Amino acid sequence: MSVPIPIATARAGATPEATRLGGRAFWWAWAALAGIMAAVDVLDVLTRLHDGRANHVFEPAWRPITYEFSSGLIAALLFPAIWRVAQAARPWDGRPLRALSLHLGAALGFALAHVGGFVLVRKAVFALVGQTYDFGGVGPFFYELPKDLVTYTVAVSLVWGVERLLAGLPRPVEAKPADASTFDIRDGAKVVRVRIEDILAVRSAGNYVEFLLADGRAPLMRATLAAVEARLAPHGVARTHRSWLVNTGRIEEIEPARSGDYRLSLKGGVEAPLSRRFRPALKGSGG
């Protein structure tokens, strides 16, 4: 059974959040209706079997089960149509007479489809056991009509009630996406969002990378140095060593070291190596 998109959502253009909310409301209302009808059907079957035994009328259990659950089955299958009408005709939308007329017509249509459907199911079940089912004509239909009007009203009320309930529930707060000046460091199960200008350096640490931050923190993230470099390079973070990235805007001093390499002193007291092979890249970044 497909989930129909709410009419109002379809007209306005379905957003993912509206579609999810509409889907939840549909299934909640459908489950509530199915649960109510199943409970009523079980109670009716047990009552019918009990009364039969009390009156010494012994009918096979499959007959009352067929009578009751064929009705519930068809009502559940017709629920998507009721859902659409409930979405399209809300009395508080400013056109109560239109809503009333739509619901009266839909309720009558539901009754006709419901009775026609369960008659077919009963005929099929009776045929399987070599018997014939006779509904009885127009009289039994008018007997079923008030019950179908109640079922339709309950179904529509469930749709509206569930929508109101879900609309009032607190929605999960989604994390705001990082802007271009921030970077998310996934440190274990948590996410540390930092400004890129506060990242002094990044160094390789086995299967992880360690971020050296201006406030002294050093969170780890499972990633490759190359992947972090690709994300941070447009923001002035350059590779200075095969195991190091440095924020070029945080460099305070460059001192010669052994074998033609250099040592970088960064704001915050952090020192990082600068290999000869990466010196041109540092110059290209403004260092």
Buried (B, 14 or more C-beta within 10 A) or exposed (E): EEBBBBBBBBEEEBEEEBBEBBBBBBEBBBEBBBEBBBEBBBEBBEEBBEEBEEEEEEEEEEBBBBBBBBBBBBBBEBBBBBBBBBBBBBEEEEEEEEBEEBBEEBBBBBBEBBBEBBBBBBBEBBEEEEEEBEBEEEEEBEEBBEEBBEBBEBBBEBBBBBBEEBEEEEEEEEEEEEEEEBBBBEBEEEEBEBEBBBBBBBBBBEEBBBBBBBEEEBBBBEBEBEEBBEEBBEBBBBBBBEBBBBBBBBBEEBEEEEEEBBBBBBEBEBEBBBBEEBBEBBEEBEB
